């Protein structure tokens, strides 16, 4: 089963995140880039992606 609306929302969110990351220092930009590479190569669990951790 596919969720086209969910996929579009994730794509838009990732685009906005990458645009905002341009304002970060290079170390933080690198860390975000590494996370994206891991998601692309290893995949991700949608439930984990959508879980918010509150401390």
Phi, psi and omega in degrees: 000137178247156180235084185301321179295320179294317179297319178295319179297318179295316179299316179295319180296318180295320178298314179297320179298317180293322177296318180291330182293341178299340180273353183272165176287166187297327180295316178291322177299319179297318180296318179295317178300320178297319178300314179298317179299319179296318179299319182289323183273324185257345184082178180208159178266121182304322179298319178292322180296324185268003180271131177259133178258126180244128180252000000 
